[in-house]
């Protein structure tokens, strides 16, 4: 077996941020040993599989102790065969990065860290319910560099209620000063499963696309090249794990609420910790749902994911891959967007223009 990507979900958090709609658990650290045992049983189902990229996401993976992280990596190495130059990413929150933990991550073979900074400004960090401050971020980044990490991604969030272009500019100035290898940007969105939704918080990014364009201009001026609608990287530092998602590749997901995609079939695990642990104890299988999209639907889905990337997508290649053609009415919709200057043709590729990337969700909704 060979899978381009392996994702392992670590759901434990000290506190759930009010914007978060992910499957996380708070105050359940005592169940980490039980969770790792369940991950072991789940990983055994794929024993011997080849993996090109590995991503530990959450939740807060860096909340785990050094001993727990060592066991986590051992689960992978016993059950999977990592490629020689596998990209191994570990998500960290600034407040839980110590010099010892940074050194341990590097020693265990982690070669890429995604640091959840979000903002450098105290008022926005407080609004977002974050447990770290500006000094924690400075210290965490220093620890990671000192440990030898040369591939660090920072998360930047924008579009807060009342946020001005000047506010965002200050955040950009401070975060770009780190000279990280990668920057992921997220406009604040209010999801139904979040506390912000219950509070009826209104995000501002959708109403002010200039904030997005400001991030794009300043990031690229600093040498971070946009390669996907929300991601910027120095040359050769693009996230290989995420590129596989956007290109419609196969991947395995382990853990609470993890999703997988194999040979055109998607399946996903239980999304509550008690149910996941019970299913793994009883059946060694926590899958609760499966679906297989017809080829024409998979074609549209992969095409729309491809539009997220700056290089765009080769529609003819996708039609050959899925052995079907894009419906005539959808082709007409694409041609209309090209006439409006929101999409463009570049050789064999169709891609979003700068203006189109700002309204890509609307474009996707029309094409579906």
C-alpha positions as CSV (number, residue, x, y, z in Angstrom):
1,X,0.0,0.0,0.0
2,X,1.1,3.5,-0.7
3,X,-0.6,6.7,0.5
4,X,0.8,10.2,-0.3
5,X,-0.4,11.6,3.0
6,X,-1.1,10.6,6.6
7,X,-2.9,12.9,9.0
8,X,-3.2,12.2,12.8
9,X,-5.6,14.2,14.8
10,X,-4.7,15.2,18.4
11,X,-7.9,16.6,19.8
12,X,-6.7,17.7,23.3
13,X,-6.8,21.4,24.2
14,X,-6.4,23.4,27.4
15,X,-9.2,25.7,26.2
16,X,-11.5,25.8,23.2
17,X,-11.1,29.0,21.3
18,X,-14.5,30.7,20.6
19,X,-13.9,30.6,16.8
20,X,-13.1,26.9,16.7
21,X,-15.5,24.4,15.2
22,X,-13.1,21.5,15.1
23,X,-13.5,18.2,17.0
24,X,-11.6,19.0,20.2
25,X,-11.8,18.1,23.9
26,X,-10.9,20.3,26.8
27,X,-9.6,19.1,30.2
28,X,-9.3,15.5,29.1
29,X,-5.5,15.1,29.3
30,X,-5.9,12.1,31.6
31,X,-7.3,10.2,28.6
32,X,-4.2,10.8,26.4
33,X,-2.8,7.3,27.1
34,X,-6.1,5.7,26.2
35,X,-6.2,7.8,23.0
36,X,-2.7,6.8,22.0
37,X,-3.6,3.1,22.5
38,X,-6.6,3.6,20.2
39,X,-4.4,5.3,17.6
40,X,-2.0,2.3,17.8
41,X,-4.9,-0.1,17.0
42,X,-6.1,2.1,14.2
43,X,-2.6,2.4,12.7
44,X,-2.2,-1.4,12.7
45,X,-4.9,-1.6,10.0
46,X,-2.4,0.0,7.5
47,X,0.7,-1.7,8.7
48,X,3.5,-1.5,6.1
49,X,2.0,1.3,4.1
50,X,4.3,3.8,2.5
51,X,3.8,7.5,3.5
52,X,5.3,10.6,1.8
53,X,3.9,13.3,4.2
54,X,2.8,13.2,7.8
55,X,0.8,15.9,9.6
56,X,0.0,16.0,13.3
57,X,-3.0,18.5,13.7
58,X,-5.5,19.4,16.3
59,X,-6.5,20.4,18.8
60,X,-3.2,21.2,20.3
61,X,-0.6,18.5,19.5
62,X,2.1,20.5,21.4
63,X,0.0,20.0,24.6
64,X,1.3,16.4,24.7
65,X,4.4,15.7,26.9
66,X,7.7,14.8,25.3
67,X,7.1,11.2,26.3
68,X,3.7,11.2,24.6
69,X,5.1,12.7,21.5
70,X,7.8,10.0,21.5
71,X,5.1,7.3,21.7
72,X,3.2,9.0,18.9
73,X,6.1,8.9,16.5
74,X,6.8,5.4,17.5
75,X,3.2,4.4,16.5
76,X,3.9,5.8,13.1
77,X,7.3,4.2,12.6
78,X,6.2,0.8,13.7
79,X,3.2,0.7,11.4
80,X,4.2,2.9,8.4
81,X,7.2,3.3,6.1
82,X,8.1,7.0,5.9
83,X,9.8,8.1,2.7
84,X,13.4,9.1,3.0
85,X,12.6,12.8,2.7
86,X,9.1,12.7,4.1
87,X,7.6,16.1,5.2
88,X,6.6,15.7,8.9
89,X,4.6,18.6,10.2
90,X,3.6,19.2,13.9
91,X,1.2,21.9,14.9
92,X,2.1,23.9,18.0
93,X,0.6,26.7,20.1
94,X,3.1,29.3,21.2
95,X,2.3,28.9,25.0
96,X,3.1,25.1,24.9
97,X,6.5,25.4,23.2
98,X,9.5,25.0,25.5
99,X,13.1,24.7,24.7
100,X,13.0,21.1,25.7
101,X,10.0,20.3,23.7
102,X,11.3,22.1,20.6
103,X,14.6,20.1,20.9
104,X,12.6,16.8,21.4
105,X,10.5,17.4,18.3
106,X,13.6,18.0,16.2
107,X,15.3,14.9,17.6
108,X,12.3,12.8,16.9
109,X,12.4,13.6,13.2
110,X,9.8,16.4,12.9
111,X,11.1,18.7,10.2
112,X,8.3,21.2,9.8
113,X,6.3,23.1,12.5
114,X,3.1,25.1,12.1
115,X,2.8,27.7,14.8
116,X,-0.7,29.0,15.6
117,X,0.1,32.6,16.2
118,X,-3.2,34.2,14.7
119,X,-2.3,37.7,15.9
120,X,0.5,39.6,17.7
121,X,-1.9,42.1,19.3
122,X,-3.1,41.5,22.8
123,X,-6.7,42.8,22.2
124,X,-7.3,40.4,19.3
125,X,-5.6,37.5,21.1
126,X,-8.0,38.1,24.0
127,X,-11.0,38.3,21.7
128,X,-10.0,35.0,20.1
129,X,-9.6,33.3,23.5
130,X,-6.0,32.5,22.9
131,X,-3.8,31.5,25.8
132,X,-0.6,33.0,24.5
133,X,0.6,36.6,24.2
134,X,3.1,38.3,22.0
135,X,6.1,37.4,24.2
136,X,5.1,33.7,24.1
137,X,5.2,33.8,20.3
138,X,8.6,35.5,20.2
139,X,9.9,32.9,22.7
140,X,8.4,29.9,20.9
141,X,9.8,31.0,17.5
142,X,13.3,31.5,19.1
143,X,13.1,28.0,20.7
144,X,12.2,26.4,17.4
145,X,15.0,28.1,15.5
146,X,17.5,27.3,18.2
147,X,16.4,23.6,18.0
148,X,17.4,23.7,14.3
149,X,14.0,24.1,12.6
150,X,14.4,25.6,9.1
151,X,10.9,25.1,8.0
152,X,8.4,27.0,10.1
153,X,4.9,28.1,9.1
154,X,3.0,30.8,10.9
155,X,-0.8,31.2,11.0
156,X,-2.3,34.7,10.6
157,X,-5.9,35.4,11.2
158,X,-7.7,38.6,10.0
159,X,-11.1,40.0,9.5
160,X,-11.9,40.6,13.2
161,X,-14.9,42.8,14.1
162,X,-13.7,46.4,13.8
163,X,-10.2,45.5,12.4
164,X,-8.8,48.3,10.3
165,X,-6.2,48.1,7.5
166,X,-3.7,49.7,9.9
167,X,-4.4,47.0,12.6
168,X,-3.8,44.3,10.0
169,X,-0.7,46.1,8.8
170,X,0.8,46.1,12.3
171,X,0.2,42.3,12.6
172,X,1.8,41.7,9.2
173,X,4.8,43.8,10.0
174,X,5.5,41.9,13.1
175,X,4.8,38.4,11.7
176,X,6.8,39.0,8.5
177,X,9.7,40.1,10.7
178,X,10.1,36.5,11.8
179,X,11.2,35.6,8.2
180,X,9.4,32.2,8.5
181,X,9.4,29.9,5.5
182,X,5.6,29.7,5.2
183,X,2.6,31.8,6.1
184,X,-1.0,30.5,6.2
185,X,-3.8,33.1,6.4
186,X,-7.3,32.7,7.6
187,X,-10.1,35.2,7.5
188,X,-12.3,34.9,10.6
189,X,-15.3,32.8,9.8
190,X,-18.1,32.1,12.2
191,X,-19.0,28.4,12.0
192,X,-22.2,26.9,13.5
193,X,-20.3,24.7,16.0
194,X,-18.4,27.7,17.5
195,X,-19.0,29.9,20.5
196,X,-18.8,32.9,18.2
197,X,-21.8,31.6,16.3
198,X,-23.8,31.4,19.6
199,X,-22.7,35.0,20.4
200,X,-23.7,36.1,16.9
201,X,-20.3,37.6,16.2
202,X,-19.9,39.1,12.7
203,X,-16.6,38.8,10.8
204,X,-15.5,41.6,8.6
205,X,-13.3,40.1,6.0
206,X,-16.0,39.2,3.6
207,X,-17.2,42.8,3.5
208,X,-13.6,44.1,3.1
209,X,-11.6,42.2,0.4
210,X,-9.0,44.9,0.6
211,X,-7.7,43.2,3.8
212,X,-7.0,40.1,1.8
213,X,-5.2,42.0,-0.9
214,X,-3.1,43.8,1.7
215,X,-1.9,40.4,3.0
216,X,-1.1,39.2,-0.5
217,X,0.8,42.3,-1.5
218,X,2.9,42.6,1.7
219,X,3.6,38.9,2.0
220,X,4.9,38.7,-1.6
221,X,6.9,41.8,-1.2
222,X,8.7,40.0,1.7
223,X,9.6,37.0,-0.5
224,X,6.7,34.7,0.4
225,X,5.2,33.6,-2.9
226,X,1.5,32.9,-3.0
227,X,0.9,29.4,-4.3
228,X,-2.6,28.8,-2.9
229,X,-5.4,31.2,-2.1
230,X,-4.5,31.2,1.7
231,X,-0.9,30.1,1.6
232,X,2.4,31.7,0.9
233,X,5.9,30.1,0.9
234,X,9.5,30.7,0.1
235,X,10.6,28.8,-2.9
236,X,10.6,25.0,-2.2
237,X,8.8,25.4,1.1
238,X,5.2,24.8,0.0
239,X,3.2,22.4,2.2
240,X,3.5,19.1,0.3
241,X,0.9,17.5,2.6
242,X,-1.8,20.1,1.8
243,X,-0.9,20.2,-1.9
244,X,-1.9,16.5,-2.0
245,X,-5.4,17.5,-0.7
246,X,-5.8,20.3,-3.2
247,X,-4.8,18.0,-6.1
248,X,-7.4,15.3,-5.1
249,X,-4.8,12.8,-3.9
250,X,-5.3,9.9,-1.5
251,X,-4.6,10.2,2.3
252,X,-5.3,8.4,5.5
253,X,-6.7,10.1,8.6
254,X,-6.3,8.6,12.1
255,X,-8.0,9.7,15.3
256,X,-11.1,11.5,16.4
257,X,-13.2,12.8,13.5
258,X,-10.3,12.2,11.0
259,X,-11.2,11.9,7.3
260,X,-9.6,9.6,4.7
261,X,-9.8,9.4,0.9
262,X,-8.7,6.2,-0.8
263,X,-9.4,5.2,-4.4
264,X,-12.3,7.6,-4.8
265,X,-13.9,6.7,-1.5
266,X,-14.1,9.0,1.5
267,X,-14.7,7.8,5.0
268,X,-14.6,9.4,8.4
269,X,-14.3,8.5,12.1
270,X,-16.6,9.2,15.1
271,X,-16.4,12.8,16.2
272,X,-16.9,12.5,19.9
273,X,-14.1,11.2,22.1
274,X,-16.2,8.6,24.0
275,X,-17.6,7.1,20.8
276,X,-14.2,7.0,19.1
277,X,-12.5,5.3,22.1
278,X,-15.4,2.8,22.5
279,X,-15.4,1.9,18.8
280,X,-11.7,1.4,18.8
281,X,-11.9,-0.8,21.9
282,X,-14.8,-2.9,20.6
283,X,-14.1,-3.1,16.8
284,X,-10.7,-1.6,16.2
285,X,-12.5,0.6,13.7
286,X,-14.0,4.0,14.4
287,X,-15.4,4.7,10.8
288,X,-19.0,5.9,11.0
289,X,-19.6,7.1,7.4
290,X,-18.5,6.5,3.8
291,X,-19.3,7.9,0.4
292,X,-18.1,7.4,-3.1
293,X,-18.7,10.3,-5.5
294,X,-19.7,9.6,-9.1
295,X,-16.9,10.5,-11.5
296,X,-18.6,13.7,-12.8
297,X,-19.0,15.0,-9.2
298,X,-15.4,14.1,-8.3
299,X,-14.3,15.9,-11.4
300,X,-16.0,19.1,-10.3
301,X,-14.7,18.8,-6.7
302,X,-11.1,18.3,-7.8
303,X,-11.4,21.1,-10.3
304,X,-12.6,23.6,-7.7
305,X,-9.9,22.5,-5.3
306,X,-7.4,23.1,-8.1
307,X,-8.7,26.7,-8.6
308,X,-7.4,27.4,-5.1
309,X,-3.9,27.0,-6.4
310,X,-2.2,29.9,-8.2
311,X,-1.1,27.7,-11.0
312,X,-4.7,26.7,-11.6
313,X,-5.9,23.4,-12.9
314,X,-5.7,21.5,-16.2
315,X,-9.3,20.7,-16.9
316,X,-8.5,18.4,-19.8
317,X,-6.1,16.3,-17.7
318,X,-8.9,16.0,-15.0
319,X,-11.4,14.9,-17.6
320,X,-9.0,12.2,-18.8
321,X,-8.3,11.2,-15.2
322,X,-12.0,10.8,-14.3
323,X,-13.1,9.6,-17.8
324,X,-15.9,12.1,-18.1
325,X,-16.4,15.7,-19.3
326,X,-17.5,18.8,-17.5
327,X,-21.2,19.5,-18.2
328,X,-21.9,22.1,-20.9
329,X,-23.7,24.4,-18.5
330,X,-20.7,24.4,-16.1
331,X,-18.4,25.2,-19.0
332,X,-20.6,28.1,-19.9
333,X,-20.4,29.4,-16.3
334,X,-16.6,29.2,-16.5
335,X,-16.5,31.1,-19.8
336,X,-18.7,33.8,-18.2
337,X,-16.2,34.1,-15.3
338,X,-13.4,34.4,-17.8
339,X,-15.2,37.2,-19.6
340,X,-15.7,39.0,-16.3
341,X,-11.9,38.8,-15.6
342,X,-12.3,36.5,-12.5
343,X,-10.8,33.5,-14.2
344,X,-8.3,33.2,-17.0
345,X,-6.7,30.7,-19.3
346,X,-2.9,30.2,-19.0
347,X,-1.9,27.5,-21.5
348,X,-3.6,24.3,-20.5
349,X,-4.6,25.7,-17.2
350,X,-7.6,27.6,-15.9
351,X,-6.8,29.8,-12.9
352,X,-8.4,32.5,-10.8
353,X,-7.2,36.0,-11.3
354,X,-6.2,38.2,-8.3
355,X,-9.8,39.6,-8.3
356,X,-11.2,36.1,-8.7
357,X,-9.3,34.7,-5.7
358,X,-11.1,37.3,-3.5
359,X,-14.5,35.9,-4.5
360,X,-13.5,32.2,-5.1
361,X,-16.2,30.9,-2.7
362,X,-18.9,32.6,-4.8
363,X,-17.3,31.2,-8.0
364,X,-17.2,27.7,-6.6
365,X,-20.8,27.9,-5.5
366,X,-21.9,28.9,-9.1
367,X,-19.9,26.1,-10.7
368,X,-21.3,23.5,-8.4
